[in-house]
């Protein structure tokens, strides 16, 4: 969610990812995902920054998905989430996550989550969970590329992740951002934790940044969607491939695909962002 993170990863009209080579901050992703149950269906995300940064949208989305998952049977995994960023969050303050158990059916479980700071809703999410079943599989594979080797870069404001750019072989207007990323912390066998890690990563940049100009640029995220297609291993390299769809009426829409080293299509994301005039000094 670029508007909630002071480190934009893409600027101008070039599809260049600006990764940080600085040492990562203290903390861990797994600590960030550790929630305290303070009442029935109510959780507290107590991991905070020392400075009052604008809260990164991927953080509150991942924490909301974790809270929802804690209320669902272990044999059901999230297959989709739809979130709305309603107010800026403060990274120096804890977040309260209230879960509503809308439905538990034979095959699906539906949950709603509201994330609150100081009594105000900053983010809301609907998530659906399903028991995996066997079925035919169809769909396009991602282009298979050699996984990164050698020195990697940390992602700004993200705990326990490293990234590596890939060769930009397409026109910027078609493929504005493509990079590899993975979690460097051992996430274990919890598929929910791996899916939260993908959600955390999925908001790191704007897929309409290739349309930024001196006068207009992408701004705060409005909503965010993730569809999970296959089991995910975020300790392995994941390719993130973003595509702009439209910029109209002050809003930009992009979609993206995430795939593994074998080209398997793991997840699809979509996000609408504000597209606003650049602030002049």
Secondary structure, DSSP 8 states (H G I E B T S, - for coil): -GGG-S--S--TTS-----B-S---S--HHHHT--EEEETTEEEE----SS--B--HHHHHHHHHHHHHTTS-TTEEEEEEEEEE-S--BTTS-EEEEEEEEEE-SSEEEEEEEEEETTEEEEEEEEEEEE------------------S--EE-TT-TTEEEEE----S-TTT--EEEEEEE-S--TT-HHHHHHHHHHHHTSS-TTGGG--SSEEEEEEEEEEEEE-S---TTS-EEEEEEEEEEETTEEEEEEEEE-TT--EEEEEEEEEEEEE----
